[in-house]
């Protein structure tokens, strides 16, 4: 993504003697050379900027600095700031970014984007321009916002369609107060913008759509079973794991295939348009609004109900009530694995004062399927390098140290079937024109999908995770999302180092912890320090 351009400057957060003599712009700190380089207040500004990722420092002659400062300090109107916001979204979309982060640090603001799951610096804004941009986006370009922008509150909303490229269905807006030593009152603001657009462009059956997302034939077979039964199927994963996209394709493909069924989706607000699915907008994110919407949906004669996300116990209870009536329910929530969904759901119900929540959840007629997914970057086929080439490099080679650190290599060799896949495993290369120098091209799902049965749910009802997990692996032939990732690494599709970062677990975790107990030597092996 191209660097954010400077639009205006406000210097009131800088120390008095530095105002008009220091400016952060174009990813660098500029200062007039009339200020001694060892001035303690200047050094404090420079030190803070470096901690926020700005390394370049430039001293300019007084007259040259004055000209540069004036060129970067023109006043702008609200409409110009709105245009800046529109351009920011447009450039992010063109670069394939999923998120934009704007952080107002007072004396300057930083803009970063997430592309293929990785953060990239995208520029700086002088002084309080970031605050102007954040305030304008929230106050004038966002709908569904609870109130006007406040620097001291956590706030949410969605950007209005009129400000978005046609390919971007919606943009989630979230703000957080942050500690910032260079801001007035030491308080800055962080804004996250999540761009929602379906980059797969796939249509058709559930099989066609989920294969395009990266699910295996075994996963898809389970999804096809779940789409034909009542009860609740729960998607899980961390933020940015593609849950919303999978949710959309599951409902939309079902509505297309089973035209004799009525499909309804409850969201706050709807994020993707869905063909043949009636989408209900829940005003706000309060539990009562979700509860009322779910109860309203049950009176609307649906066969399948989607509940965008479960965030609290009241919403969970309402969704479970709907599942008890014989409806097919699809929903999502944050959890660390498919089986952990039960623990997370039970915790939410406990918070809602529901006694013995597992007795309700672990009912085979209610809990149908458990899904966990993460997104990992796919290696560029043009510039990826074979593992054998990296192993032949000296251990101190800069490319090897950057893309395949020694502990990662040790864990990789323990995790994969090296005898049969030594020649097929590949590692991120230096980047090329085909992938815009990134070394990656697109993302895919790594997942675990469970069709529950009486035995598995009985173990989970008794809090016996080990027996439930063993039953899934041994009796149902289940594979964890780590095992799915290992399979794709062996096929040369995924980079070991970048994949491990997204898994949140070492590559060799499943093999080392297969007996559900870790010894000191096991921990050494997982860390990559063992032989």
C-alpha positions as CSV (number, residue, x, y, z in Angstrom):
1,X,0.0,0.0,0.0
2,X,1.3,3.4,-0.9
3,X,2.3,5.8,1.9
4,X,-0.3,8.0,3.5
5,X,0.0,11.6,2.4
6,X,0.2,14.5,4.8
7,X,-2.8,16.7,4.9
8,X,-2.5,19.0,7.9
9,X,-0.6,19.6,11.1
10,X,-1.3,20.7,14.6
11,X,1.7,21.1,16.9
12,X,0.1,21.9,20.2
13,X,1.2,18.6,21.8
14,X,4.9,19.3,21.2
15,X,6.9,21.1,23.9
16,X,6.6,24.9,23.5
17,X,10.1,25.5,22.1
18,X,9.7,22.7,19.5
19,X,6.5,23.9,18.0
20,X,7.0,24.8,14.4
21,X,10.5,23.4,14.5
22,X,9.7,19.6,14.5
23,X,7.4,17.6,12.3
24,X,6.8,13.9,11.8
25,X,5.9,13.2,8.2
26,X,6.6,10.7,5.4
27,X,7.8,8.2,7.9
28,X,10.6,10.4,9.4
29,X,11.2,13.0,12.1
30,X,12.2,16.3,10.5
31,X,13.6,19.1,12.7
32,X,15.2,22.5,12.1
33,X,19.0,22.5,12.7
34,X,18.6,25.6,14.9
35,X,17.7,23.0,17.6
36,X,20.8,21.3,18.9
37,X,20.8,17.5,18.1
38,X,21.4,16.8,21.8
39,X,18.5,18.9,23.1
40,X,16.7,16.7,25.7
41,X,13.2,17.5,24.5
42,X,14.1,16.8,20.9
43,X,15.7,13.5,21.9
44,X,12.5,12.6,23.9
45,X,10.4,13.1,20.7
46,X,12.8,11.1,18.6
47,X,13.0,8.3,21.2
48,X,9.3,8.1,21.3
49,X,9.0,8.1,17.5
50,X,11.5,5.3,17.3
51,X,9.6,3.2,19.8
52,X,6.6,3.5,17.4
53,X,8.6,2.3,14.4
54,X,9.9,5.6,12.9
55,X,13.6,5.2,12.4
56,X,14.6,8.0,10.0
57,X,15.7,11.3,11.5
58,X,16.4,14.3,9.3
59,X,17.9,17.7,10.3
60,X,17.1,20.5,7.7
61,X,18.6,24.0,7.4
62,X,16.3,26.6,8.9
63,X,15.0,28.0,5.7
64,X,14.6,24.6,4.1
65,X,12.7,23.3,7.1
66,X,10.4,26.3,7.1
67,X,9.5,25.6,3.5
68,X,8.9,21.9,4.2
69,X,6.9,22.7,7.3
70,X,4.6,25.1,5.5
71,X,4.1,22.6,2.6
72,X,2.9,20.0,5.2
73,X,0.8,22.2,7.4
74,X,-2.0,23.4,5.2
75,X,-5.5,23.5,6.8
76,X,-8.0,21.1,5.4
77,X,-11.8,21.0,5.6
78,X,-14.0,18.1,6.9
79,X,-14.8,17.1,3.3
80,X,-11.0,16.8,2.5
81,X,-10.5,14.7,5.6
82,X,-13.4,12.5,4.4
83,X,-11.7,12.2,1.1
84,X,-8.5,11.2,2.9
85,X,-10.5,8.4,4.6
86,X,-12.0,7.2,1.3
87,X,-8.6,7.1,-0.3
88,X,-7.2,5.2,2.7
89,X,-9.9,2.5,2.2
90,X,-9.4,2.4,-1.6
91,X,-5.6,2.0,-1.4
92,X,-6.0,-0.7,1.3
93,X,-8.5,-2.6,-0.9
94,X,-6.3,-2.3,-4.0
95,X,-3.4,-3.8,-2.0
96,X,-5.6,-6.6,-0.7
97,X,-5.4,-5.5,2.9
98,X,-7.9,-6.9,5.5
99,X,-7.3,-4.2,8.2
100,X,-6.2,-0.7,8.7
101,X,-4.8,0.5,12.0
102,X,-4.6,4.3,12.8
103,X,-2.9,5.2,16.0
104,X,-2.9,8.9,17.2
105,X,0.1,9.4,19.4
106,X,-0.4,13.1,19.8
107,X,2.7,14.6,18.1
108,X,2.2,12.3,15.2
109,X,0.0,9.4,14.0
110,X,0.9,6.1,12.4
111,X,-1.0,4.1,9.8
112,X,-0.5,0.3,9.4
113,X,-2.2,-2.3,7.3
114,X,-2.6,-6.0,7.6
115,X,-2.0,-7.9,4.4
116,X,-2.1,-11.8,4.2
117,X,-2.2,-11.7,8.0
118,X,1.0,-9.6,8.3
119,X,1.2,-6.0,9.5
120,X,2.9,-3.4,7.3
121,X,3.8,0.2,8.0
122,X,1.9,2.4,5.6
123,X,3.0,5.9,6.6
124,X,2.8,8.6,9.2
125,X,0.6,11.7,9.6
126,X,2.0,14.9,11.2
127,X,0.9,15.9,14.7
128,X,-2.8,15.5,15.3
129,X,-4.0,14.7,11.8
130,X,-4.7,11.1,12.9
131,X,-7.1,12.5,15.5
132,X,-8.9,14.5,12.8
133,X,-9.1,11.5,10.6
134,X,-10.3,9.2,13.4
135,X,-12.9,11.7,14.6
136,X,-14.2,12.4,11.1
137,X,-14.5,8.7,10.2
138,X,-16.4,8.0,13.3
139,X,-18.6,11.1,13.4
140,X,-19.5,11.5,9.7
141,X,-18.6,8.4,7.8
142,X,-19.9,5.7,10.2
143,X,-23.4,4.3,10.8
144,X,-24.7,2.4,13.8
145,X,-22.3,4.4,16.1
146,X,-23.6,4.7,19.6
147,X,-22.6,8.3,20.1
148,X,-20.3,11.0,18.8
149,X,-16.6,10.2,19.0
150,X,-15.0,10.2,22.4
151,X,-11.3,9.8,23.1
152,X,-12.0,8.1,26.5
153,X,-14.5,5.4,25.3
154,X,-14.3,2.1,23.4
155,X,-16.6,2.6,20.4
156,X,-17.9,0.6,17.5
157,X,-19.7,1.1,14.2
158,X,-19.8,0.5,10.4
159,X,-18.7,2.8,7.6
160,X,-21.4,4.0,5.3
161,X,-21.6,2.4,1.9
162,X,-21.2,5.7,0.1
163,X,-17.5,5.9,1.2
164,X,-16.6,2.3,0.2
165,X,-15.3,0.8,-3.1
166,X,-18.0,-1.3,-4.6
167,X,-16.0,-4.5,-4.0
168,X,-15.9,-3.8,-0.2
169,X,-19.2,-4.9,1.4
170,X,-18.6,-3.2,4.7
171,X,-15.9,-1.9,7.0
172,X,-16.1,-2.5,10.8
173,X,-15.0,0.5,12.9
174,X,-13.6,0.1,16.4
175,X,-11.8,2.6,18.6
176,X,-9.8,2.3,21.8
177,X,-8.2,4.8,24.1
178,X,-4.4,4.2,24.3
179,X,-1.6,5.4,26.5
180,X,0.6,7.9,24.6
181,X,3.2,10.0,26.4
182,X,3.4,12.5,23.5
183,X,-0.4,13.2,23.5
184,X,-2.4,15.7,25.6
185,X,-3.1,14.1,29.0
186,X,-1.0,11.1,27.9
187,X,-4.1,9.7,26.1
188,X,-4.2,8.9,22.4
189,X,-6.6,6.9,20.3
190,X,-6.4,3.7,18.3
191,X,-8.8,2.9,15.4
192,X,-9.1,-0.4,13.7
193,X,-10.9,-0.7,10.4
194,X,-11.7,-4.2,9.2
195,X,-12.4,-4.5,5.5
196,X,-14.9,-7.2,4.6
197,X,-14.9,-8.4,1.0
198,X,-15.0,-11.9,-0.3
199,X,-11.7,-12.3,-2.2
200,X,-12.6,-15.9,-3.2
201,X,-15.2,-14.7,-5.7
202,X,-16.6,-18.3,-5.5
203,X,-20.2,-19.3,-5.9
204,X,-22.0,-22.6,-6.3
205,X,-22.5,-25.6,-3.9
206,X,-21.2,-25.9,-0.4
207,X,-18.6,-28.3,-1.7
208,X,-17.3,-25.8,-4.3
209,X,-17.3,-22.9,-1.9
210,X,-15.6,-24.7,1.0
211,X,-13.0,-26.3,-1.2
212,X,-12.1,-22.8,-2.5
213,X,-11.7,-21.6,1.1
214,X,-9.3,-24.5,1.8
215,X,-11.3,-27.1,3.6
216,X,-10.4,-30.7,2.9
217,X,-12.8,-33.3,1.4
218,X,-13.2,-34.9,4.9
219,X,-14.2,-31.5,6.3
220,X,-16.7,-30.9,3.5
221,X,-18.3,-34.3,4.0
222,X,-19.0,-33.4,7.6
223,X,-20.4,-30.0,6.6
224,X,-22.7,-31.7,4.2
225,X,-24.0,-33.9,7.0
226,X,-24.4,-30.9,9.3
227,X,-26.3,-29.0,6.7
228,X,-29.0,-31.7,6.7
229,X,-29.7,-31.9,10.4
230,X,-31.1,-29.7,13.2
231,X,-29.1,-28.4,16.1
232,X,-26.3,-25.9,16.4
233,X,-23.1,-25.7,14.4
234,X,-20.5,-23.3,15.9
235,X,-17.6,-21.8,14.0
236,X,-14.7,-20.6,16.1
237,X,-11.4,-18.9,15.6
238,X,-9.4,-15.8,16.6
239,X,-10.1,-12.4,15.2
240,X,-9.4,-12.3,11.5
241,X,-9.6,-16.1,11.0
242,X,-12.3,-15.9,8.2
243,X,-15.3,-16.9,10.3
244,X,-17.6,-14.3,8.7
245,X,-16.7,-15.5,5.2
246,X,-17.3,-19.1,6.1
247,X,-20.6,-18.2,7.8
248,X,-21.7,-16.4,4.6
249,X,-20.8,-19.3,2.3
250,X,-22.4,-21.9,4.5
251,X,-25.8,-20.0,4.6
252,X,-25.8,-18.8,1.1
253,X,-24.9,-22.2,-0.4
254,X,-27.6,-23.9,1.7
255,X,-30.2,-21.4,0.6
256,X,-29.2,-21.9,-3.0
257,X,-29.2,-25.7,-2.8
258,X,-32.3,-26.2,-0.6
259,X,-34.7,-23.8,-2.1
260,X,-37.6,-25.4,-0.2
261,X,-36.1,-24.1,3.0
262,X,-36.3,-20.6,4.5
263,X,-32.9,-19.1,5.6
264,X,-32.6,-16.1,8.0
265,X,-29.4,-14.4,9.3
266,X,-29.3,-12.2,12.4
267,X,-26.3,-9.8,12.4
268,X,-25.2,-6.5,13.9
269,X,-25.3,-5.2,11.2
270,X,-25.3,-7.5,8.1
271,X,-21.7,-7.5,6.7
272,X,-22.0,-9.5,3.5
273,X,-25.0,-9.4,1.2
274,X,-26.3,-13.0,0.9
275,X,-28.5,-14.3,-1.9
276,X,-31.8,-15.9,-0.8
277,X,-31.1,-15.3,2.9
278,X,-33.3,-12.9,4.8
279,X,-30.8,-10.7,6.8
280,X,-32.0,-9.1,10.0
281,X,-30.2,-6.0,11.4
282,X,-29.8,-6.0,15.2
283,X,-29.5,-2.4,16.5
284,X,-26.5,-2.1,18.8
285,X,-24.6,-5.0,20.4
286,X,-26.6,-5.3,23.6
287,X,-27.7,-8.8,24.7
288,X,-31.3,-7.8,24.9
289,X,-31.3,-6.8,21.2
290,X,-29.8,-10.1,20.1
291,X,-32.3,-12.0,22.3
292,X,-35.3,-10.2,20.9
293,X,-34.0,-10.7,17.3
294,X,-33.5,-14.5,17.8
295,X,-37.0,-14.8,19.3
296,X,-38.4,-12.8,16.5
297,X,-36.7,-15.0,13.9
298,X,-38.3,-18.1,15.5
299,X,-41.7,-16.5,14.9
300,X,-40.8,-15.8,11.2
301,X,-41.1,-19.4,10.0
302,X,-37.5,-20.1,9.2
303,X,-35.8,-23.5,8.7
304,X,-32.3,-22.3,9.3
305,X,-31.2,-19.4,11.5
306,X,-27.8,-17.8,11.4
307,X,-26.7,-15.9,14.5
308,X,-23.7,-13.7,13.4
309,X,-21.7,-14.0,16.6
310,X,-22.2,-15.1,20.2
311,X,-20.5,-12.6,22.6
312,X,-22.4,-13.1,25.9
313,X,-24.5,-15.7,27.8
314,X,-27.9,-14.2,27.0
315,X,-27.3,-14.5,23.3
316,X,-26.0,-18.0,23.8
317,X,-29.1,-19.0,25.7
318,X,-31.4,-17.5,23.1
319,X,-29.5,-19.4,20.3
320,X,-29.6,-22.7,22.3
321,X,-33.3,-22.2,22.9
322,X,-33.8,-21.9,19.1
323,X,-31.8,-25.1,18.6
324,X,-34.0,-26.9,21.1
325,X,-37.1,-26.2,18.9
326,X,-35.7,-28.3,16.1
327,X,-34.2,-25.4,14.0
328,X,-30.9,-25.7,12.4
329,X,-28.7,-22.9,13.9
330,X,-25.3,-21.6,12.6
331,X,-23.3,-19.2,14.7
332,X,-19.7,-18.2,15.5
333,X,-17.6,-17.3,18.6
334,X,-14.0,-16.8,19.7
335,X,-12.3,-20.0,20.9
336,X,-8.9,-21.6,20.7
337,X,-10.0,-25.0,19.2
338,X,-13.1,-26.8,18.2
339,X,-13.5,-28.7,21.5
340,X,-12.7,-25.5,23.4
341,X,-16.0,-24.1,22.0
342,X,-17.8,-26.1,24.7
343,X,-15.7,-24.6,27.5
344,X,-16.1,-21.1,26.1
345,X,-19.8,-21.5,25.7
346,X,-20.2,-23.0,29.2
347,X,-18.3,-20.0,30.6
348,X,-20.6,-17.5,28.9
349,X,-23.7,-19.4,30.3
350,X,-22.2,-19.4,33.8
351,X,-21.8,-15.6,33.5
352,X,-25.5,-15.5,32.7
353,X,-26.3,-17.5,35.9
354,X,-27.2,-20.7,34.0
355,X,-26.8,-23.6,36.3
356,X,-25.1,-26.8,34.9
357,X,-24.6,-25.3,31.4
358,X,-22.9,-28.4,30.1
359,X,-26.1,-30.4,30.6
360,X,-27.8,-28.1,28.1
361,X,-24.9,-27.7,25.7
362,X,-23.8,-31.4,25.6
363,X,-27.0,-32.7,24.2
364,X,-26.7,-34.4,20.9
365,X,-30.0,-33.0,19.7
366,X,-28.7,-29.4,20.4
367,X,-25.0,-29.4,19.7
368,X,-24.4,-30.7,16.2
369,X,-21.0,-29.5,15.0
370,X,-17.9,-27.8,16.3
371,X,-15.5,-26.0,13.8
372,X,-12.3,-24.1,14.4
373,X,-10.3,-22.4,11.6
374,X,-7.4,-20.1,11.1
375,X,-6.0,-18.3,8.0
376,X,-2.5,-18.8,6.8
377,X,-0.6,-17.3,3.9
378,X,0.0,-19.4,0.8
379,X,3.6,-19.4,-0.6
380,X,4.2,-17.7,-3.9
381,X,4.7,-20.4,-6.5
382,X,7.1,-18.3,-8.5
383,X,9.7,-17.5,-5.8
384,X,9.3,-20.0,-3.0
385,X,12.5,-22.0,-2.3
386,X,12.9,-25.7,-1.5
387,X,13.8,-26.6,2.0
388,X,16.9,-28.4,0.7
389,X,18.2,-25.0,-0.5
390,X,17.9,-23.5,2.9
391,X,19.4,-26.5,4.7
392,X,22.5,-26.1,2.4
393,X,22.9,-22.5,3.5
394,X,25.2,-21.5,6.4
395,X,23.3,-21.2,9.6
396,X,24.3,-17.5,9.8
397,X,23.0,-16.7,6.3
398,X,20.8,-13.7,6.7
399,X,18.0,-15.2,4.5
400,X,18.0,-18.4,6.4
401,X,18.0,-16.7,9.7
402,X,15.1,-14.5,8.6
403,X,12.9,-17.1,7.0
404,X,13.8,-20.3,8.7
405,X,15.3,-19.7,12.2
406,X,17.1,-22.8,13.6
407,X,14.5,-23.6,16.3
408,X,11.7,-23.5,13.7
409,X,13.8,-25.9,11.5
410,X,14.2,-28.3,14.3
411,X,10.5,-28.3,15.1
412,X,9.7,-28.7,11.4
413,X,11.9,-31.8,11.0
414,X,10.2,-33.4,14.0
415,X,6.7,-32.5,12.8
416,X,6.7,-33.6,9.2
417,X,7.3,-36.9,7.4
418,X,10.7,-35.8,6.2
419,X,11.5,-39.1,4.5
420,X,8.7,-38.7,2.0
421,X,8.5,-34.9,1.8
422,X,12.0,-33.5,2.0
423,X,11.9,-32.6,-1.7
424,X,8.3,-31.1,-1.6
425,X,8.6,-28.8,1.4
426,X,9.2,-25.2,0.5
427,X,10.1,-22.0,2.4
428,X,9.4,-18.3,1.7
429,X,11.7,-16.8,-0.9
430,X,12.9,-13.3,-1.3
431,X,9.8,-12.1,-3.1
432,X,9.2,-11.3,-6.8
433,X,7.0,-9.2,-9.1
434,X,4.3,-12.0,-9.1
435,X,3.7,-11.5,-5.4
436,X,4.7,-7.8,-5.1
437,X,7.8,-8.8,-3.1
438,X,5.9,-10.4,-0.3
439,X,6.7,-14.1,-0.9
440,X,3.0,-15.0,-0.5
441,X,0.0,-15.0,-2.7
442,X,-3.4,-15.4,-1.0
443,X,-4.5,-17.2,2.1
444,X,-6.1,-20.6,2.9
445,X,-7.9,-22.1,5.8
446,X,-6.4,-24.6,8.2
447,X,-9.2,-26.2,10.3
448,X,-10.7,-28.9,12.4
449,X,-14.3,-29.9,11.9
450,X,-16.2,-32.2,14.4
451,X,-19.6,-33.8,14.0
452,X,-20.5,-34.4,17.6
453,X,-21.9,-37.8,18.9
454,X,-23.3,-39.0,22.2
455,X,-19.9,-40.4,23.4
456,X,-17.9,-37.2,22.7
457,X,-20.5,-35.0,24.3
458,X,-20.8,-37.3,27.3
459,X,-17.0,-36.9,27.9
460,X,-17.3,-33.1,27.5
461,X,-20.3,-33.0,29.9
462,X,-18.0,-34.6,32.5
463,X,-15.2,-32.2,31.8
464,X,-13.1,-35.0,30.5
465,X,-11.4,-33.2,27.6
466,X,-8.7,-35.9,27.2
467,X,-11.1,-38.7,26.5
468,X,-13.2,-36.5,24.3
469,X,-10.2,-35.5,22.3
470,X,-8.9,-39.1,22.0
471,X,-12.4,-40.3,20.9
472,X,-12.4,-37.7,18.1
473,X,-8.9,-38.6,16.9
474,X,-9.1,-42.4,17.2
475,X,-12.8,-43.2,16.6
476,X,-13.8,-40.4,14.2
477,X,-10.4,-40.0,12.5
478,X,-10.2,-36.4,13.4
479,X,-7.3,-34.1,12.5
480,X,-6.4,-30.9,14.4
481,X,-5.8,-27.6,12.6
482,X,-2.1,-28.1,13.3
483,X,-2.1,-31.5,11.5
484,X,-4.0,-29.8,8.6
485,X,-1.3,-27.2,8.4
486,X,1.5,-29.8,8.5
487,X,-0.1,-31.6,5.6
488,X,-0.1,-28.3,3.5
489,X,3.5,-27.7,4.5
490,X,4.5,-31.2,3.3
491,X,2.7,-30.4,0.0
492,X,4.9,-27.2,-0.4
493,X,1.9,-24.8,-0.1
494,X,2.7,-23.2,3.3
495,X,5.8,-21.6,4.8
496,X,6.8,-23.3,8.1
497,X,7.8,-20.1,10.0
498,X,4.8,-17.9,9.0
499,X,2.4,-20.8,9.5
500,X,3.7,-21.5,13.0
501,X,3.1,-17.8,13.9
502,X,-0.6,-18.1,12.8
503,X,-1.2,-21.5,14.5
504,X,-0.3,-20.1,17.9
505,X,1.3,-23.5,18.6
506,X,4.7,-25.0,17.7
507,X,4.7,-27.2,14.5
508,X,5.6,-30.3,16.5
509,X,3.1,-29.7,19.3
510,X,0.7,-32.5,18.4
511,X,3.5,-35.1,18.1
512,X,5.2,-34.2,21.3
513,X,2.0,-33.9,23.3
514,X,0.2,-37.0,21.9
515,X,0.2,-38.7,25.3
516,X,-1.4,-35.5,26.9
517,X,1.5,-35.0,29.2
518,X,4.7,-32.9,28.7
519,X,8.0,-33.8,30.3
520,X,11.0,-31.5,30.6
521,X,12.5,-33.1,27.5
522,X,9.2,-32.6,25.7
523,X,9.2,-28.9,26.5
524,X,12.8,-28.7,25.3
525,X,11.8,-30.4,22.0
526,X,8.8,-28.1,21.5
527,X,11.0,-25.0,22.1
528,X,13.3,-26.2,19.3
529,X,16.2,-26.4,21.7
530,X,16.4,-30.2,21.7
531,X,18.6,-32.3,19.4
